Amino acid sequence: MASTEMPLSVTEELRARAGAFVNSHQDVWVTVEDEGELVMAADDPAVLMQAVADWLTEGPDYAVPVATWTTASTQPLYTLRLVLRAASAA
């Protein structure tokens, strides 16, 4: 039976990149969950969307098979979860 789990090295790559990314996007919360799920959040939707665009443009080529947008009444107000896969594996 084939495994559908994201290779650990890709998740680690995303986590390593997240640390540097938040330094240039200080109004954005960034975390990486297991299996290649990038979570970004901000209080301003335009700032959040720009950060996501920057992430996808500046880094390796990723496919985004799943994206989930949520809003909250407490900070951060907007959250976008992206499941990332190497474009060659999509």
C-alpha positions in Angstrom: 0.0 0.0 0.0 1.5 3.4 -1.0 1.8 6.1 1.6 0.1 9.4 1.0 2.0 11.3 3.7 4.1 14.3 2.8 7.8 13.5 3.0 9.2 14.9 6.2 11.9 16.8 4.3 9.3 19.0 2.5 7.6 19.8 5.8 11.0 20.7 7.4 11.8 22.9 4.3 8.5 24.8 4.8 9.2 25.2 8.5 12.7 26.5 7.9 11.4 29.0 5.3 8.6 30.2 7.6 11.1 31.5 10.1 12.8 33.8 7.6 9.5 34.7 6.0 7.9 36.2 9.1 10.9 38.6 9.4 9.8 40.3 6.2 6.0 39.9 6.8 5.7 41.1 10.4 1.9 41.5 10.3 1.4 37.9 9.4 1.4 34.8 11.6 2.9 31.8 9.9 3.0 28.2 11.0 3.6 24.9 9.2 1.6 21.8 10.3 2.4 18.2 9.5 2.0 16.9 6.0 2.8 20.2 4.3 0.0 22.4 5.5 1.0 26.1 5.6 -1.2 28.3 7.9 -1.0 32.0 7.5 -3.1 34.5 9.4 -3.5 38.3 9.7 -5.9 41.0 10.8 -6.0 42.6 7.3 -7.1 40.3 4.4 -5.1 42.3 1.8 -1.9 41.8 3.9 -2.7 38.1 4.2 -3.3 37.6 0.5 -0.1 39.5 -0.4 1.9 37.3 2.0 0.4 34.2 0.5 1.2 35.5 -3.0 4.8 36.3 -1.9 5.2 32.8 -0.4 4.1 31.1 -3.6 6.1 33.4 -5.8 9.4 33.5 -3.9 9.8 29.8 -3.1 9.9 26.5 -4.8 7.1 25.6 -7.2 4.2 24.2 -5.2 0.8 23.0 -6.1 -2.1 24.0 -3.8 -4.6 21.1 -3.9 -6.6 22.5 -0.9 -7.1 26.0 0.4 -9.3 26.9 3.4 -10.2 30.5 4.4 -11.7 31.2 7.8 -12.6 34.3 9.7 -12.7 34.9 13.5 -13.9 37.5 15.9 -10.5 37.6 17.7 -7.0 38.1 16.5 -5.9 37.0 14.0 -9.1 37.8 12.1 -8.3 36.0 8.9 -6.7 32.6 8.4 -5.8 30.8 5.2 -4.7 27.2 5.3 -2.9 25.8 2.2 -2.0 22.2 1.7 1.2 22.4 -0.4 2.6 19.6 -2.6 5.7 19.7 -4.8 4.4 20.7 -8.2 5.9 17.6 -9.7 4.0 15.4 -7.2 0.6 17.1 -7.7 
